[in-house]
Amino acid sequence: MAYDVLEQNKALVRRMLEAFNTGNSKIVREVLHPQIKDHSRALGLEPTIRNSPVIQRVQTEIMREQEAFPDRKFTEVMMVAEGDRVVLRWELTGTHKGRAFGREATGRTVKTFGTEFVRIQDGKIIEHDDDPFHVLDLLWQLGFLSGGASVLDQPEFRGLK
């Protein structure tokens, strides 16, 4: 595969990272294929959103993250492309200033990492999976996994298979 195709694939994933950083959910339609297959668990989203069409769900996810962490910054830690596949390792930093996971803002600063696995077809992301550990890491950092009622009892985590 030509080097420039691999760089184009990486640029596409970086464009998606830009959507999360800027809150510009219109980018989602630009980079995701209409028939995208998403294998991620969409943790932290209530069942109605988790089960909605992928493009709509990702747009909602971007808006929710913008509300919860208005100063969020997703940083590319590492990206590898081979063939039609791209793997992105990212870091997120931000301050919890809005509602998230069914809970009010804590004012806590967080730092977590995540990994995205994508496949590109026709210049768009056609397949996606991720490592959902960052959601549990965020819950722990925000103090939502200890004490009284567990955040895992919130609608955002009900109905996971």
Residue pairs with C-beta under 8 A, 6 or more apart in sequence:
1 82
1 83
1 84
6 81
6 82
7 81
8 123
9 81
9 84
9 86
9 120
10 79
10 81
10 86
12 31
12 86
12 120
12 123
12 124
12 125
13 79
13 86
13 88
13 116
13 118
13 125
14 76
14 79
15 27
15 30
15 31
16 27
16 28
16 31
16 32
16 125
17 74
17 76
17 88
17 90
18 24
18 27
19 25
19 27
19 28
19 31
19 62
20 62
20 65
20 72
20 74
21 72
21 73
21 74
23 62
23 63
23 65
23 66
24 62
25 58
25 59
25 62
25 63
28 55
28 58
28 59
28 62
29 55
31 124
31 125
32 54
32 55
32 58
32 124
32 125
33 121
33 122
33 124
33 125
33 126
34 55
35 126
36 54
36 55
36 124
36 125
36 126
36 127
36 128
37 126
37 127
37 128
38 54
38 57
38 127
38 128
38 129
39 127
39 128
39 129
40 128
40 129
40 130
40 132
41 132
41 160
42 49
42 50
42 57
42 61
43 132
43 135
43 136
43 156
43 157
43 160
44 100
44 101
44 135
44 138
44 156
44 157
45 57
45 60
45 61
45 64
45 156
46 154
46 155
46 156
46 158
47 155
47 158
47 159
49 57
49 60
50 57
50 159
52 60
54 128
64 100
65 72
66 72
67 98
67 99
67 100
68 96
68 97
68 98
68 99
68 100
68 105
69 92
69 94
69 95
69 96
69 97
69 98
69 100
69 110
70 94
70 95
70 97
70 98
71 94
71 95
71 97
72 92
72 93
72 94
73 92
73 93
73 94
74 90
74 91
74 92
75 90
75 91
75 92
75 93
76 88
76 89
76 90
77 89
77 90
77 91
77 113
78 87
78 88
78 89
79 86
79 87
79 88
79 89
80 86
80 87
81 87
84 119
84 120
84 121
85 117
85 118
85 119
85 120
86 116
86 117
86 118
86 119
86 120
87 115
87 116
87 117
87 118
88 115
88 116
88 118
89 113
89 114
89 115
90 113
90 114
90 115
90 116
91 111
91 112
91 113
92 110
92 111
92 112
92 113
92 114
92 134
93 109
93 110
93 111
94 109
94 110
95 107
95 108
95 109
95 110
96 105
96 106
96 107
96 108
96 109
96 110
96 142
97 105
97 107
98 105
99 105
100 138
100 142
101 138
101 139
101 142
101 144
101 151
101 154
101 156
102 151
102 154
102 155
102 156
103 142
103 144
103 151
103 154
106 142
106 143
108 141
108 142
108 143
110 138
110 141
110 142
111 141
112 134
112 137
112 138
112 141
113 134
113 137
114 130
114 131
114 133
114 134
115 130
115 131
116 128
116 129
116 130
117 128
117 129
117 130
118 125
118 127
118 128
118 129
119 125
119 126
119 127
119 128
120 126
121 127
136 145
139 145
139 151
139 152
144 150
144 151
145 151
145 152
151 157
